[in-house]
């Protein structure tokens, strides 16, 4: 059974930082592309950042320069370092694992940016 477990969310003031982690089990982590998505209230889920199995990264325009995605295959974990957080970054952040014919989601972790 596949599990993706996110952690690291919380409340932070504008300009602050958070590091999200997602640890996978039940899959061969290294062969999956990994991604972080977010969904704000009343909005569709959107891609924040993704990283291929070879380490190539992709970022949404709204977070470029503020967010870094990385992976540690030995720990079956993908990270999302978020800096200079803005109120508009408030959302539930979801981890995703993707490979041809297989796609898995975590339960999400809440990030709230507010003064």
N, C-alpha and C positions, 0 to 999 in steps of 0.2 A: 504494500500500500504506500502511495506517495504522500508525503507531507512536506509542505513548505511553511516554515514558522518564522514570521517576522517579529522583530523586536527593535526597541530603540526610539519609538515614538514618544510623544509627550507634548507638554506645553512649553513654549519658548517665546521670548520677546522678539519683536522685529529687530533684525540685524544679528540675531543669534545663530547658533549652529546645532545640528543634530546629525548623528550617524545612525542610519538604519542598517539592520542586519537581517539576512534571510538565510536560514539553514535548511537544507534539503535532506530528505531521507527517502529511500525507496527508489531512487533513480541513480543512474551513472552520471553524476553531476557534470563531469568534465565534458560530456558530449552534448550538453544542452546550452542553447543560447538562453541568457537570463535577462530579465527586464524588471524595471520598477514602473508601475502605473499608479495613478492617483485618481480619486473621484471625490469631488467636492459636492456638497448638498445641492441637488437640483441640476447637476451637470453630468455629462457623460464621462465615463472612465477614459483617461488619456495617458499616452505614453510619456513618461518622464525621461527615462534613460534605458539603454539596453547595451549588452555586451555579448559578443559572439564567443564561441568556444575558443577561438584563437586570440581573443582579447580586444578585438576592434569594438569601438564604442560609438554610440549615437545618442544625441541629446535633443530634447525639445528646445525650441528657440527660447521659450520662456525661462529656462533654467540654465542655459549655456553660460559658462563662466562662474557659476555659483555652485554647481553640483558635479560630483565626480562619482562614477560607478566603477567598482572594481570587484574582482572575484578571487577567491582563494580556494582552489580546487582541492587542496589537501584537507580542508575543513568543510567542504561542501557548502560554502557560504559565499553569498554575494552581498556587497555593501553599497550603501548610498550615502556619501558624505554631502551634507547640505549646509552651505554657508550663506551669510547675508540673507537670511530668511525674511520673507515678506508675508503680510497677512493673506495675500492671495495664494500662498503656498498651503494654506490650511485645507486639509483633505484627509481621507483615509488612503494610505499608501499600501499597495498590493505588490507582492512579489510574483513573478511569472517565470515558468520554465517552459521552453518551447523547443521542440524538435519535430521533424517531419512526422505528422500523424499523431503527435502527442503534445498536449498542452495542459499545464497544471497551474493552479492558483493557490496562493496562501489566503489566510483569513483576513489579513489587513491589520495595519497599525495606524492609530490616529495621530496626526500631527496638527497641532493648533498653534498658530502664530498670532499672538495678541499681546497688547500692552495692558 
